[in-house]
């Protein structure tokens, strides 16, 4: 198991992971999409991590406009399958719309 994945799983042990829809890691930042109120920082193995948290609906509403910043930059190791499917469907739909607009501009 990779170090990032192990660290992320240890962070999830410190919060109630049954309320976490998606979790990822990027350096010393942890992304948590959850309905819980979580602290701004969590310490694991003597290492401090900044927590970036979103409510599930807020995250879905922002993921298209801020895809690189709030989705792609994180290594996602934990997610609820149905929620991840919603995210991927949302991103695919936005990409299809962008491609359609670009194609319409060519004709």
Helices and strands as residue ranges (DSSP letters): H 3-14, G 17-19, E 20-26, E 29-34, E 41-44, E 47-54, H 56-62, H 67-67, I 68-72, E 75-79, H 81-106
